[in-house]
């Protein structure tokens, strides 16, 4: 068998597809059903498409469970299955990322003591806090006098907190839970924020409302659709499947693949 040439674009060559086909075994053959389409839906100017799916519009098989979103009457898109309310501000399908803001923590009430667990439930979902974010520290109940604390710490101007509460915009977000020891003998919380040029700790409210970037991983739908299949999710296992005219396969439609491979081999001889 000839070695696969290195493709100029991200397209699977026949030999690579052969490996996938050998690993793929169809389930019981079923005809393509006439269920409603999983075509992209729209809410508030955002296109909702695989791996996301819109409750009330798409069927559950259109996307993974954790990617279910809701759309309210104001056109706000939010993750539906999280402990906190994460409003989706942008979705970047090209690089598998999306920007969210935590509604409970960005409403201007300065409930900074809640920040400590603000991202804990994201670890249960197939999302990763992007390293493109910065760390926004909230330091409250500090026992040191403000004059002895770093100048980069900005006072948090909330009526329900003492003058010894501060916000500090640090460097790149780190996924580990180890915090560098800080002065002031303060209680510390940290929140990812995407930030912007010139931002500093005093801009904490704007930073919180601007949200932070999440990255996700999902099976590539293109390999399935390029062989004539439809990308769907097995709702029982929350697993990707490619629905084809002759059955359901894990990755691609094998009959179409065989035809393409045969044609490619004949042309290569």
Backbone as a ProteinNet text record, in pm:
[ID]
protein_1_A
[PRIMARY]
XXXXXXXXXXXXXXXXXXXXXXXXXXXXXXXXXXXXXXXXXXXXXXXXXXXXXXXXXXXXXXXXXXXXXXXXXXXXXXXXXXXXXXXXXXXXXXXXXXXXXXXXXXXXXXXXXXXXXXXXXXXXXXXXXXXXXXXXXXXXXXXXXXXXXXXXXXXXXXXXXXXXXXXXXXXXXXXXXXXXXXXXXXXXXXXXXXXXXXXXXXXXXXXXXXXXXXXXXXXXXXXXXXXXXXXXXXXXXXXXXXXXXXXXXXXXXXXXXXXXXXXXXXXXX
[TERTIARY]
86	0	88.5	54.6	131.5	116.5	223.2	213.9	127.3	58.5	-26.9	57.7	28	97.2	52.7	141.5	105.2	6.7	-114.6	-215.3	-182.8	-225.6	-207.7	-306.6	-421.4	-524.5	-554.5	-632.3	-664.5	-772.5	-733.6	-827.7	-770.3	-850.4	-804.3	-780.1	-660.5	-635.2	-692	-708.6	-774.3	-709.9	-575.7	-512.3	-546	-552.7	-591.1	-735.4	-820.5	-960.7	-976.1	-886.6	-893.6	-873.9	-777.5	-755	-877.8	-942	-1063.6	-1174.1	-1182	-1287.7	-1268	-1141.8	-1115	-1152.9	-1138.6	-1175.8	-1326	-1393.4	-1537	-1616.1	-1717.6	-1808.9	-1949.2	-2034.8	-2168.6	-2257	-2348.2	-2452.4	-2563.5	-2673.9	-2783.8	-2819.7	-2831.2	-2858.1	-2993.5	-2995.4	-3119.3	-3122.6	-3237.9	-3251.5	-3243.8	-3199.3	-3196.8	-3338.6	-3357	-3491.7	-3531	-3652.5	-3703.2	-3716.8	-3631	-3635.5	-3598.5	-3641	-3606.8	-3456.3	-3417.8	-3278.1	-3201.6	-3071.4	-2982.3	-2910.6	-2971.8	-2912.7	-2894.7	-2798	-2773.5	-2898.6	-2915.1	-3023.2	-2959.7	-3042.3	-2990.5	-3058.9	-2980.7	-3034.9	-2948.3	-3008.8	-2935.1	-2815.3	-2820.8	-2709.6	-2604.8	-2618.4	-2524.3	-2578.3	-2493.7	-2530.9	-2505.3	-2607.3	-2596.2	-2590.8	-2477.1	-2456.4	-2371	-2360.1	-2279.8	-2142.8	-2093.4	-2147.5	-2250.1	-2282.8	-2386.5	-2524.1	-2625.1	-2762	-2857.1	-2960.9	-3051.3	-3175.9	-3195.5	-3313.8	-3440.1	-3537.8	-3663.6	-3662.6	-3544	-3531.8	-3470	-3357.9	-3289	-3329.9	-3318.2	-3333.4	-3205.1	-3215.8	-3099.8	-2986.7	-3018.3	-2916.1	-2829.9	-2863.2	-2788.8	-2658.4	-2638.6	-2516.3	-2495.8	-2378.9	-2346.1	-2424.8	-2444.6	-2526.8	-2475.2	-2344.9	-2288.2	-2295.8	-2322.5	-2326.5	-2468.6	-2563.4	-2699.7	-2706.5	-2771.8	-2785.2	-2932.4	-2962.6	-3098.5	-3094.5	-3209.3	-3221.6	-3340.1	-3316.3	-3427.5	-3492.4	-3596.2	-3670.9	-3595.7	-3478.2	-3394	-3282.9	-3282.6	-3180.1	-3048	-3050.8	-2929.7	-2914.6	-2796.5	-2766.3	-2687.4	-2730.4	-2663	-2645.6	-2535.7	-2519.4	-2631.6	-2692.7	-2811.3	-2780.5	-2671.9	-2646.9	-2526.2	-2518.9	-2410.5	-2469.9	-2391.1	-2439.4	-2457.7	-2368.1	-2376.5	-2440.9	-2483.2	-2538.4	-2427.5	-2384.4	-2280.7	-2346.2	-2344	-2398.6	-2291.6	-2327.1	-2232.5	-2235.3	-2120.3	-2108.8	-2062.8	-1976.3	-1925.4	-1895	-1909.1	-1865.8	-1772	-1653.5	-1552.8	-1534.5	-1617.1	-1614.7	-1482.5	-1416.8	-1292.8	-1180.7	-1174.7	-1070	-1127.1	-1252.8	-1315.7	-1305.1	-1357.1	-1357.6	-1481.3	-1514.7	-1626.6	-1606.9	-1664.5	-1647	-1774.7	-1759.4	-1873.7	-1852.3	-1962	-1954.5	-2043.6	-1996.5	-2073.9	-2175.6	-2303.4	-2408.2	-2415.2	-2405.5	-2418.1	-2304.7	-2189.4	-2073.4	-2041	-2117.3	-2087	-2202.7	-2290.3	-2408.6	-2386	-2261.3	-2229.6	-2251.1	-2290	-2314.8	-2188.2	-2077.8	-1948.5	-1952.5	-2014.6	-2021	-1893.3	-1779.4	-1650.6	-1622.8	-1686.1	-1661	-1712.2	-1801.2	-1852.9	-1756.2	-1658.7	-1571.1	-1488.7	-1458.4	-1366.9	-1411.7	-1543.3	-1592.8	-1658.4	-1630.7	-1701.5	-1676.3	-1560.5	-1527.3	-1519.2	-1559.9	-1543.6	-1625.1	-1746.1	-1829.9	-1784.3	-1696.6	-1647.6	-1560.2	-1500.4	-1417.6	-1497.9	-1628.5	-1714.4	-1759.8	-1731	-1773.5	-1651.1	-1672.7	-1558.2	-1504.9	-1490.6	-1441.8	-1313.6	-1227.7	-1101.4	-1087.8	-1049.9	-1026.6	-900.6	-915.2	-805.5	-690.5	-566.5	-451.3	-441.7	-527.4	-529.6	-590.7	-659.7	-718.4	-611.9	-651.4	-568.2	-634.2	-555.4	-606.3	-649.7	-775.9	-825.7	-842.2	-756.7	-759.9	-851.5	-928.6	-1002.8	-942.2	-903	-838.8	-920.5	-980.7	-1070.3	-1039.9	-1091.7	-1064.7	-915.2	-842.3	-698.8	-674.7	-576.1	-547.3	-441.2	-368.7	-269	-336.7	-276.6	-326.2	-301.4	-391.1	-381.8	-249.1	-193	-67.2	49.4	36	143.7	125.7	18	-12.7	34.8	53.6	101.2	8.9	68.3	-9.6	-99.7	-64.6	-144.7	-275.9	-293	-417.6	-517.2	-630.1	-730.5	-840.2	-881.3	-989.6	-1118.1	-1184.9	-1314.5	-1420.9	-1490.6	-1585.3	-1725.5	-1742	-1873.9	-1914.4	-2037.2	-2082.7	-2080.5	-2088.6	-2092.5	-1954.5	-1849.1	-1714.5	-1636	-1539.4	-1458.8	-1361.3	-1293.5	-1195.9	-1074.7	-1062.9	-949	-983.1	-1056.7	-1084.5	-1033.6	-967.4	-897	-913.8	-887.8	-884.7	-749	-695	-562.9	-563.4	-531.4	-522.5	-379.4	-361.3	-226.8	-195.4	-109.6	-65.5	-158.4	-100.4	-177.5	-242	-360.7	-433.4	-361.3	-351.7	-291.3	-398.4	-391.9	-494.8	-474.1	-352.6	-328.9	-395.8	-411.8	-479.2	-381.3	-254.5	-153.6	-141.6	-173.4	-164.6	-32.6	30	152	118.8	196.3	170.2	168.7	68.6	52.6	57.5	99.4	104.6	-35.1	-43.2	-167.4	-251.4	-215.1	-294.2	-442.7	-470.6	-605.8	-667.1	-797.8	-868	-866.8	-829.6	-803.6	-898.5	-953.3	-1029.1	-971.9	-983.7	-931.1	-1032.5	-1042.5	-1138.6	-1069.5	-1090.6	-1033.7	-1110.1	-1037.2	-1097.8	-1016.1	-1083.5	-1011.8	-924.9	-970.7	-890.4	-887.9	-817	-801.2	-681.1	-632.4	-512.7	-536.2	-445.4	-452.7	-537.1	-597.3	-682.8	-598.2	-659.7	-594.1	-698.1	-652.9	-742	-863	-846.5	-957.8	-1072.4	-1044.8	-1147.7	-1218.9	-1219.4	-1269	-1413	-1500.2	-1639	-1649.7	-1579.6	-1579.8	-1516.2	-1409.6	-1342.2	-1434	-1508	-1599.4	-1709.9	-1762.2	-1869.2	-1817.7	-1688	-1630.1	-1610.7	-1613.2	-1608.8	-1470.5	-1469.4	-1343.8	-1362.6	-1251.2	-1252	-1243.8	-1331.4	-1329.5	-1294.8	-1221.1	-1190	-1264.2	-1296.5	-1367.4	-1311.1	-1340.2	-1303.6	-1430.1	-1443.3	-1558.3	-1514.9	-1578.4	-1546.9	-1571	-1482.3	-1490.8	-1606.8	-1700.2	-1818.5	-1786.4	-1683.5	-1654.9	-1624.6	-1552.5	-1518.6	-1643.8	-1746.7	-1873.4	-1949.4	-1966.4	-2047	-1981.3	-1847.3	-1778.5	-1798.3	-1839.6	-1870.2	-2020.8	-2098.6	-2242.3	-2324.1	-2262	-2333.6	-2386.6	-2456.7	-2508	-2450.9	-2399.7	-2340.2	-2451.1	-2450.3	-2549.5	-2483.1	-2553.1	-2504.2	-2598.2	-2540.7	-2618.6	-2655.9	-2782.3	-2823.6	-2807.4	-2799.6	-2782.5	-2639.9	-2544	-2402.8	-2335.7	-2407.8	-2349.7	-2224.4	-2234.3	-2120.2	-2153.1	-2050	-2066.5	-2097.3	-2181.4	-2206.3	-2233.2	-2199.1	-2220	-2333.1	-2447.2	-2563	-2552.5	-2551.6	-2532.8	-2651.3	-2656.8	-2769.9	-2778.8	-2664.8	-2665.1	-2650.7	-2647.3	-2633.2	-2566.8	-2528.3	-2465.8	-2322.9	-2229	-2087.1	-2026.4	-1913.2	-1850.5	-1789.3	-1740.8	-1665.3	-1714.3	-1714.5	-1746.5	-1841.1	-1898.5	-1981.7	-1889.2	-1884.2	-1785.7	-1811.5	-1937.9	-1966.1	-1913.3	-1936.7	-1886.4	-1735.1	-1677.9	-1532.6	-1473	-1533.4	-1481.7	-1482.6	-1589.5	-1599.5	-1492	-1471	-1368.8	-1230.6	-1205.7	-1074.8	-1045.3	-1145	-1127	-1091.7	-1162.8	-1136	-997	-956.4	-824.3	-714.7	-732.9	-633.3	-620.1	-735.1	-730.8	-656.6	-677.2	-609.7	-461.8	-423.8	-284.3	-200.5	-264.7	-190.2	-129.1
-119.9	0	123.3	218.3	341.6	421.9	490.1	579	697.7	750.9	867.5	989.7	1065.7	1195	1289.3	1380.1	1479.6	1576.3	1588.5	1674	1820.7	1901.4	2046.1	2105.3	2041.7	2086.5	1974	2004.6	1904.6	1810.9	1719.3	1623.3	1484.6	1391.4	1255.7	1188.8	1128.3	1055.1	915	839.8	709.4	611.1	607.7	511.6	541.4	670.6	707.9	670.9	692.7	656.1	505.7	428.7	283.4	239	300.2	265.2	292.5	407.1	439.7	341.4	300.3	208.2	71	27.8	-101.7	-102	14.2	25.1	40.3	81.9	108.2	-17.2	-41.2	-151.9	-99.1	-122.4	-65	-132.8	-55.5	-114	-159.3	-201.9	-250	-147.6	-192.6	-100.8	-34.8	95.1	170.3	270.5	299.2	400.6	537.3	636.2	771.7	813.5	859.5	893.2	1032.7	1068.7	1199.2	1295.4	1275	1362.1	1504.7	1602.2	1741.8	1760.7	1853.6	1877.5	1929.6	1902.4	1959.4	2081.1	2142.7	2261.8	2370.8	2460.1	2565.7	2647.8	2678.6	2766.4	2899.6	2998.5	3130.1	3183.3	3250.3	3316.7	3438.1	3554.7	3676.5	3702.6	3658.3	3680.1	3570.9	3473.4	3362.1	3243.6	3180	3057.4	2939.4	2858.2	2741	2616.8	2550.6	2434.2	2331.8	2210.5	2104.3	2157.3	2122.6	2027.5	2087.2	2215.8	2278.2	2244.6	2249.5	2231.3	2310.9	2363.8	2457.7	2387.2	2394.3	2333.1	2394.7	2310.1	2357.9	2371.2	2363.6	2372.1	2245.3	2205.5	2085.3	1963.8	1847.7	1722.9	1696.3	1613.7	1585.5	1519.4	1452	1383.2	1478.9	1606.6	1703.6	1748.5	1721.3	1764.8	1693.7	1711.9	1647.6	1710.5	1631.7	1674.2	1804.5	1814.7	1933.4	2057.2	2037.8	2149.1	2200.2	2152.5	2202.8	2346.9	2433.1	2573.6	2613	2721.4	2775.7	2917.1	2964	3099	3165.9	3277.2	3343.1	3446.7	3512	3605.4	3735.4	3749.7	3866.5	3832.4	3708	3666.6	3630.6	3592.9	3551.8	3400.1	3354.9	3211.9	3171.2	3063.4	3018	2867.3	2820.2	2676.6	2628.4	2518.2	2474.9	2380.4	2305.2	2200.8	2231.3	2351.1	2387.1	2441.2	2434.3	2479.8	2631.2	2701.2	2846	2880.7	3003	3048.2	3110.5	3039.6	3089.8	3137.4	3268.3	3324.2	3320.4	3270.2	3259.3	3388.6	3452.6	3579.7	3560.7	3463.4	3433.8	3284.8	3229.8	3092.3	3096.6	3038.4	3035.6	2891.1	2849.2	2709.7	2673.5	2771.1	2743.4	2692.8	2739.9	2693	2630.2	2586.9	2511.5	2585	2706.1	2782.7	2871	2917.6	3010.5	3095.8	3216.1	3312.5	3317.6	3307	3307.7	3409.9	3448.8	3529.7	3465.6	3466.9	3411	3515.4	3488.7	3587.6	3625.8	3527.3	3555.6	3643.9	3638.3	3711.8	3837.3	3864.5	3981.9	4080.5	4071.4	4159.1	4287.7	4309.9	4434.5	4432.1	4315.9	4309.1	4285	4254.1	4235	4123.2	4015.9	3904.6	3822.6	3884.6	3823.3	3697.2	3681	3560.3	3435.7	3454.5	3341.3	3297.9	3381	3354.7	3229.2	3194.4	3084.1	2954.6	2932.8	2811.3	2836.9	2952.6	2993	2901.2	2839.9	2757.3	2608.8	2570.7	2432.5	2335.5	2375.4	2282	2266	2354.1	2340	2216.7	2172.4	2052.8	1927.3	1932.7	1818.2	1813.9	1915.2	1924.4	1915.8	1890.6	1880.1	2016.8	2105.4	2239.9	2264.3	2345.4	2380.2	2531.3	2587.3	2731.5	2763.6	2848.2	2876.7	2950.2	2915.7	2988.7	3130.7	3167.1	3304.8	3400.6	3344.4	3427.3	3478.6	3578.1	3627.4	3593.4	3604.6	3577.2	3707.6	3712.6	3826.8	3781.8	3835.7	3798.3	3892.4	3834.5	3911.8	3878.1	3980.8	3964.1	4041.4	3971.4	4038.7	3996.5	4077.8	4058.7	4063	4148.6	4161.2	4226.6	4177	4231.2	4340.3	4350.8	4455.2	4585.9	4694.4	4825.4	4843.5	4915.9	4934.7	4997.3	5082	5149.9	5052.3	4934	4835.3	4733.4	4744.5	4648.1	4699.9	4612.7	4655.9	4760.5	4855.4	4961.4	4908.2	4789.8	4732.5	4672.3	4663.9	4613.6	4730	4714.2	4820.3	4792.3	4891.2	4869.2	4824.1	4728.3	4681.8	4768.3	4847.3	4946.3	4888	4796.2	4738.1	4773.7	4812.5	4859.4	4748.3	4622.2	4512.7	4456.3	4527.6	4482.2	4596.8	4561.6	4662.7	4725.2	4828.4	4895.8	4808	4700.8	4611	4493.6	4522.5	4424	4481.7	4395.2	4445.4	4351.5	4407.3	4330.4	4352.7	4245.1	4252.3	4168.4	4230.9	4160.3	4113.7	3982.4	3924.5	3879	3777.9	3729.4	3625.3	3539.3	3437.9	3339.7	3293.7	3200.3	3066.2	3009.8	2878.3	2780.4	2660.4	2561.6	2494.7	2504.9	2439.5	2518	2451	2510.9	2571.6	2575.2	2626.1	2777.5	2851.3	2996.7	3042.6	3138.3	3196.9	3273.1	3252.4	3326.8	3477.1	3543	3687.5	3758.4	3884.3	3960	4000.4	4050.4	4108	4019.8	3887.4	3794.7	3804.2	3785.9	3802.6	3667.3	3663.2	3551.2	3575.3	3473.2	3492.8	3408.9	3472.1	3404	3446.7	3361.4	3394.7	3355.1	3438.8	3417	3441.7	3356	3383.9	3497.1	3584.2	3690.8	3701.5	3733.9	3743.2	3868.1	3974.7	4096.2	4174.3	4283.6	4369.8	4460	4522.8	4605.3	4721.4	4735.4	4843.6	4814.7	4696.2	4662.4	4647.1	4678.7	4663.7	4623	4599.9	4551.4	4639.6	4770.5	4862.9	4842.4	4771.8	4747.6	4614.3	4566.4	4430.8	4409	4507.8	4487.5	4470.7	4554.2	4541.2	4408.6	4370.5	4244.9	4124.8	4126.4	4016.3	4008.5	4124.8	4125	4081.6	4108.1	4067.7	3919	3849	3703.7	3645.7	3516.1	3444.5	3338.7	3288.9	3197.3	3052.9	2969.1	2824.8	2752.6	2645	2559.9	2427.8	2364.8	2237.1	2138.7	2010.9	1904.4	1830	1801.7	1727	1653	1540	1464.6	1550.7	1536.1	1616.1	1567.8	1655.8	1621.3	1612.8	1683.3	1692.8	1557	1469.7	1338.8	1258.1	1274	1203.2	1262.8	1393.5	1456.8	1445.8	1444.1	1433.2	1297.4	1197	1065.2	1042	1150.5	1140.9	1114.1	1117.6	1087.3	1210.2	1184.2	1291.3	1272.2	1379.4	1374.7	1376.6	1277	1267.6	1215.7	1228.9	1182.4	1073.2	961.9	857.7	910.6	941.5	1008	918.2	787.7	696	698.4	704.6	701.7	837.4	937.1	1069.3	1055.1	969	939.6	973.1	1014.1	1052.1	930.3	949.6	845.6	911.7	839.5	887.3	806	868.8	801.2	802.7	682.6	666.1	591.4	584.2	521.9	372.5	309.1	164.9	130	228.1	198.5	311.2	281.7	381.3	337.7	428.8	400.1	498.5	460.3	548.9	675.7	670	783.4	829.5	737.9	773.7	670.6	704.4	610.1	520.3	391.9	301.2	273.7	260.3	232	343.1	465.2	577.9	579.5	550.8	546.2	444.2	323.6	219.1	264.6	332.1	381.9	485.1	576.6	679.6	617.9	520.1	455.3	380.6	307.1	232.5	326.4	439.1	535.6	593.9	621.9	680.4	583.3	453.5	351.9	335.1	332.8	315.3	430.9	552.4	667.3	668.4	604.3	607	500.3	398.9	288.7	329
0	0	0	-81	-86	42.1	75.4	192.1	156.7	256.6	233.8	208	106	91.4	200.2	237.1	338.2	275.8	330	267.2	285.7	188.4	199	295.2	312.9	405.9	500.8	602.5	705	653	558.8	501.2	519.7	563.6	584.2	449.9	430.5	308.4	323.1	211.8	218.4	313.7	320.9	411	556.1	588.7	725	750.7	648.9	664	678	610.6	620.8	763.7	832.2	971.5	1054.7	1030.1	1103.5	1071.4	944.6	904.7	965.9	975.9	1037.4	1184.5	1247.8	1388.8	1405.1	1298.6	1307	1275	1351.7	1324.3	1337.2	1235.6	1239.3	1341	1396.4	1479.1	1386.2	1440.6	1358.9	1253.1	1127.7	1018.1	1035.9	1018.8	1027.7	914.3	863.6	760.9	825.4	749.3	801.2	837.2	958.9	1001.7	954	979	933.8	1050.9	1151.1	1268.7	1228.7	1309.7	1280.3	1264.9	1182.8	1152.4	1273.4	1271.5	1372.5	1315.1	1216.8	1155.8	1260.3	1241.2	1339.1	1369.9	1497.4	1541.9	1582.2	1609.8	1644.3	1769.4	1852.7	1971.2	2000.6	2001.7	2034.3	1946.5	1821.3	1729.9	1732.6	1823.9	1830.4	1751.8	1671.5	1601.5	1694.4	1716.8	1804.4	1716.7	1713	1627.8	1702	1643.8	1704	1743.3	1861.5	1959.9	2056.6	2039.5	2122.1	2065.3	2148	2099.9	2187.9	2124.3	2189.4	2241.5	2372.7	2434.5	2376.6	2344.3	2288.9	2138.4	2077.9	1932	1874.3	1929.8	1884.5	1968.4	1906.6	1981.4	2059.4	2163.9	2248.7	2170.5	2061.6	1983	1900.6	1903.4	1822.8	1888.4	2015.2	2081.8	2213.1	2270.3	2397.2	2512.1	2616.6	2730	2791.4	2810.6	2875.5	2786.9	2656.9	2562.7	2539.2	2617	2602.9	2652.4	2574.6	2611.5	2607.6	2675.7	2675.5	2620.5	2573.9	2519.4	2586.9	2658	2725.8	2633.5	2683.1	2598.4	2571.5	2634	2606.5	2507	2459.3	2364.5	2429.1	2558.1	2627.7	2620.1	2581.7	2572.5	2696.1	2762.7	2884.6	2882.1	2942.9	2963.7	3054	3018.2	3090.4	3207	3197.8	3296.8	3385.2	3439.2	3530.8	3659.9	3766.9	3897.4	3899	3830.9	3818.1	3685.4	3669.4	3541.7	3459.5	3357.3	3268.3	3139	3117.2	2994.5	2886.4	2769.3	2658.6	2578	2567.7	2496.3	2352.2	2328.6	2194.2	2185.5	2065.2	2038.9	1919	1935.3	1829.6	1784.2	1689.6	1645.6	1579.9	1518.3	1447.1	1535.6	1659.7	1751	1877.3	1871.4	1980.3	2114.1	2117.1	2241.5	2246.1	2364.7	2379.3	2503.1	2499.1	2609	2691.2	2822.9	2912.8	3023.6	3085.4	3206.7	3311.9	3434.5	3544.8	3589.6	3564.6	3589.3	3736.4	3824.5	3967.8	4020.2	3955	4005	3924.5	3820.6	3738.2	3735.5	3835.4	3836.9	3914.9	3958.4	4026.7	4177.4	4232.5	4376.2	4456.4	4385.8	4452.9	4556.3	4526.4	4619.8	4606.8	4639	4609.6	4689.7	4804.9	4883.1	4811.9	4714.7	4638.9	4530	4497.2	4383.3	4403.2	4525.3	4552	4485.5	4469.9	4407.5	4272.7	4214.9	4093.9	3975.2	3968	3852.7	3885.7	4006.6	4048.8	3965.5	3923.8	3848.9	3704.6	3655.4	3518.8	3504	3612.9	3608.7	3581.8	3600.9	3575.7	3430.6	3353.4	3214.6	3123.3	2994.4	2901.6	2859.9	2957.1	2930.4	3008.5	2951.6	3015.6	3014.9	3127.8	3135.1	3055.8	2955.5	2863.3	2932.3	2896	2950.5	2896.3	2801.4	2752.3	2854.8	2953.7	3059	3155	3233.6	3341.9	3475.5	3580.8	3714.6	3780.7	3821.6	3897.8	4042.2	4129.5	4271.2	4348.4	4439.2	4538.5	4674.8	4746	4876.5	4978.6	5071.3	5164.6	5308.3	5400.6	5543.6	5573.7	5500.8	5523.9	5660.1	5732	5865	5859.7	5749.1	5736.9	5697.8	5731.5	5689.9	5539.4	5474.1	5329.9	5288.5	5372.6	5338.9	5327.3	5384.4	5380.4	5267.9	5192.1	5086.6	4951.1	4851.8	4719.5	4656.9	4585.1	4521.5	4409.8	4355.7	4247.4	4297.7	4429.1	4486.3	4494.7	4426.8	4424.3	4525.9	4603	4700.2	4630.8	4691.4	4640.9	4704.5	4621.8	4673	4685	4778.1	4804.7	4946.6	4965.2	5096.2	5200.7	5157.6	5254.4	5284.1	5241.4	5273	5336.2	5416.8	5484.7	5386.3	5430.8	5346	5318.9	5393.5	5374.8	5283.7	5175.4	5070.8	4939.5	4857.5	4740	4620.8	4502.1	4378	4312.7	4255.9	4193.4	4066.4	3953.3	3825.4	3806.5	3808	3800.5	3658.3	3646.5	3516.1	3457.1	3373.7	3304.6	3402.7	3365.4	3450.9	3454.6	3573.8	3592.3	3638	3583.8	3615.3	3750.3	3806.7	3935.4	4047.5	4158.8	4274.1	4374.5	4339.3	4431.4	4414.4	4517.7	4513.6	4574.4	4507.1	4561	4688.5	4795.5	4919	4894.6	4948.2	4928.1	5062.8	5062.9	5188.1	5233.6	5354.6	5403.5	5491.4	5498.8	5580.1	5542.1	5411.7	5357.4	5322.1	5315.4	5254.4	5104.1	5027.5	4884.6	4799.3	4695.2	4591	4457.1	4356.8	4224.3	4118.7	4016	3908.5	3775.2	3674.5	3542.9	3474.2	3406.3	3325.7	3197.8	3088.6	2961.6	2956.3	3019.1	3027	2896.5	2898.5	2782.2	2808	2703.7	2715.4	2812.1	2906.4	3003	3125	3131.8	3246.9	3372.7	3486.1	3615.2	3719.9	3840.4	3944.6	3969.2	3955.2	3979.9	3880.4	3770.5	3667.8	3690.2	3813.4	3840.3	3794.6	3807.5	3765.9	3614.6	3540.1	3394.3	3351.7	3421.2	3388.3	3410.8	3520	3548.9	3444.3	3404.8	3304.4	3167.7	3141.7	3013.4	2999.9	3112.6	3110.3	3089.6	3060.9	3040.3	2932.9	2882.7	2769.2	2816.3	2760.1	2785.5	2655.8	2667.4	2553.2	2569.7	2457.6	2465.2	2363.7	2387.7	2294.9	2254.8	2127.1	2076.2	1951	1922.9	1801.7	1679.2	1580.7	1459.2	1373	1349.7	1270.6	1121.7	1076.1	932.9	871.4	943.9	889.2	857.2	938	916.7	798.8	798.6	693.9	556.8	552.2	423.8	358.9	435.8	380.2	372.1	379.5	359.8	483.9	600.3	723.9	794.8	903.2	988.2	1128.1	1183.4	1317.2	1421.6	1505.8	1611.8	1739.5	1851	1980	2031.1	2072.9	2139.2	2277.2	2298.3	2422	2543.5	2523.2	2637.2	2689.9	2596.7	2634.9	2622.3	2569.9	2544.4	2459	2354.7	2269.6	2124.1	2050.4	1910.5	1824.7	1722.3	1624.3	1489.5	1383.6	1247	1185.3	1161.8	1105.4	953.6	895.5	752.1	692	560.6	493.7	522	556.3	581	728.4	815.6	957.3	1033.8	1155.9	1242.5	1271.2	1249.1	1267.1	1366.9	1427.4	1527.2	1469.4	1342.4	1290.6	1153.9	1054.4	916.5	856.6	740.4	664.9	584.6	617.4	560.7	413.6	369.5	229	139.3	178.3	100	103	219.7	232.8	136.1	128.5	40.2	-105.2	-144.4	-281.5	-310.2	-215.9	-231.6	-235.9	-148.5	-142.1	-270.2	-322.5	-446.6	-561.2	-567.8	-673.3	-659.2	-537.9	-514.2	-552.2	-517.3	-547.9	-699.5	-770.5	-915.8	-982.1	-931	-988.8	-955.9	-847.2	-801.3	-868.2	-927.7	-989	-1124
[MASK]
+++++++++++++++++++++++++++++++++++++++++++++++++++++++++++++++++++++++++++++++++++++++++++++++++++++++++++++++++++++++++++++++++++++++++++++++++++++++++++++++++++++++++++++++++++++++++++++++++++++++++++++++++++++++++++++++++++++++++++++++++++++++++++++++++++++++++++++

